[in-house]
Amino acid sequence: MLTEIKNSTSKMKSHSSMLSAFLLIFICSLISPQPAYSFNIPEKLEYDLTWTGIKAGTFALEITNSGSGIKIISTAKSVKWVSVFYDVDDRVESTLVKNQDILFVGQPVKYRIKLKEGRHRRDKEVIFKHPAGKAVYTDYLSNEKQEFAVPFFVFDPLSSFYYVRTLKLEVGRPVYVTIFDSKKTWNVEVQVLRKEKVTLQTGTVDTIVVKPLIKSEGIFYRKGDIYIWLTDDEKRIPVKLRSKVALGSVTATLVGGRY
């Protein structure tokens, strides 16, 4: 009888230890920072660029795992008939490393932008040194190099676009994101304007329209206002972007990719 009691007590202690361990793991999972992102990785979004209803180029956004980090790439290319008089060949890259102290896929450590738009050229790079709270800015065309103080939670223009996709968006309530760009740190307001249906090749989708109040040389770079249509669901896929230009507007419409 005594042996049975000891065995029963031993089993109860074993079950209690297992239960305690399970509860500890569960509690830790609740309080530990988790990546707060809704889009898939890898993800690739492909767009047609149209001007006054005529196809003028292609545009792509891609986010992939790259070793221990993440890489985001934006490219834009004009079609042949446009390139004859206004050649466009843009490439923007943002490299991020994973950081448990921020609720996002990663923290930007390198930003490189190379633009060729007609006579307009840009070749710049920003290296973020987060432990020191610094950003090293290099302009390869003018041989300029400067160092600036930046806050810990800061994005480059390209990675900031993906961060905005993770935020709760409500019509009439703007969201904000801190961006280092053009040798300055900006607290950028992104207005949430309205909900709207958009018709794509694959059908009609519900969207929420946002307007970032910045003229940056990343995904938000344009000479006029830019409007972005994000799917009104947890993925916030940008299905359309439109920017005003000197004559009319340029529209990027989602036509393919992996998402």
URZIVEN-V702731 format. One record per backbone hydrogen bond with DSSP energy under -0.5 kcal/mol. CO is the residue of the C=O (numbers start at 0). NH is the residue of the N-H. If there is no record, write none. Layout:
co->CO nh->NH
co->CO nh->NH
//
This chain:
co->0 nh->4
co->1 nh->5
co->2 nh->6
co->3 nh->7
co->4 nh->8
co->5 nh->9
co->6 nh->10
co->7 nh->11
co->8 nh->12
co->9 nh->13
co->10 nh->14
co->11 nh->15
co->12 nh->16
co->13 nh->17
co->14 nh->18
co->15 nh->19
co->16 nh->20
co->17 nh->21
co->18 nh->22
co->19 nh->23
co->20 nh->24
co->21 nh->25
co->22 nh->26
co->23 nh->27
co->24 nh->28
co->25 nh->29
co->26 nh->29
co->26 nh->30
co->27 nh->31
co->34 nh->36
co->42 nh->62
co->43 nh->257
co->44 nh->60
co->45 nh->254
co->45 nh->255
co->46 nh->58
co->47 nh->49
co->47 nh->252
co->48 nh->55
co->48 nh->56
co->49 nh->250
co->50 nh->53
co->53 nh->50
co->55 nh->78
co->56 nh->48
co->57 nh->76
co->58 nh->46
co->59 nh->74
co->60 nh->44
co->61 nh->72
co->62 nh->41
co->62 nh->42
co->63 nh->70
co->65 nh->68
co->67 nh->97
co->68 nh->65
co->69 nh->95
co->70 nh->63
co->71 nh->93
co->72 nh->61
co->73 nh->91
co->74 nh->59
co->75 nh->89
co->76 nh->57
co->78 nh->81
co->78 nh->82
co->79 nh->83
co->81 nh->84
co->81 nh->85
co->86 nh->117
co->87 nh->77
co->89 nh->75
co->90 nh->113
co->91 nh->73
co->92 nh->111
co->93 nh->71
co->94 nh->108
co->94 nh->109
co->95 nh->69
co->96 nh->106
co->98 nh->101
co->101 nh->103
co->106 nh->96
co->108 nh->127
co->109 nh->94
co->110 nh->125
co->111 nh->92
co->112 nh->123
co->113 nh->90
co->114 nh->121
co->115 nh->88
co->116 nh->119
co->119 nh->116
co->121 nh->114
co->122 nh->139
co->122 nh->140
co->123 nh->112
co->124 nh->137
co->125 nh->110
co->125 nh->127
co->126 nh->128
co->126 nh->135
co->127 nh->129
co->128 nh->131
co->128 nh->132
co->128 nh->133
co->129 nh->132
co->132 nh->149
co->133 nh->128
co->134 nh->136
co->134 nh->147
co->135 nh->126
co->136 nh->145
co->137 nh->124
co->137 nh->139
co->138 nh->142
co->138 nh->143
co->143 nh->138
co->145 nh->136
co->147 nh->134
co->151 nh->153
co->154 nh->179
co->155 nh->159
co->156 nh->160
co->157 nh->160
co->157 nh->161
co->158 nh->162
co->159 nh->163
co->160 nh->164
co->161 nh->165
co->162 nh->165
co->163 nh->166
co->166 nh->168
co->167 nh->169
co->169 nh->172
co->171 nh->173
co->172 nh->169
co->174 nh->189
co->176 nh->178
co->176 nh->187
co->177 nh->154
co->178 nh->180
co->178 nh->185
co->180 nh->183
co->183 nh->180
co->183 nh->185
co->185 nh->178
co->185 nh->187
co->187 nh->176
co->188 nh->190
co->188 nh->212
co->189 nh->174
co->190 nh->192
co->190 nh->210
co->191 nh->171
co->193 nh->208
co->195 nh->206
co->197 nh->199
co->197 nh->204
co->199 nh->202
co->202 nh->199
co->204 nh->197
co->205 nh->231
co->206 nh->195
co->207 nh->229
co->208 nh->192
co->208 nh->193
co->209 nh->227
co->210 nh->190
co->211 nh->213
co->213 nh->215
co->217 nh->220
co->224 nh->243
co->226 nh->241
co->227 nh->209
co->227 nh->229
co->228 nh->238
co->228 nh->239
co->229 nh->207
co->230 nh->232
co->232 nh->235
co->236 nh->230
co->236 nh->238
co->238 nh->253
co->239 nh->228
co->240 nh->251
co->241 nh->226
co->242 nh->249
co->243 nh->223
co->245 nh->247
co->247 nh->244
co->248 nh->51
co->249 nh->242
co->250 nh->49
co->250 nh->252
co->251 nh->240
co->252 nh->47
co->255 nh->45
co->257 nh->43
//
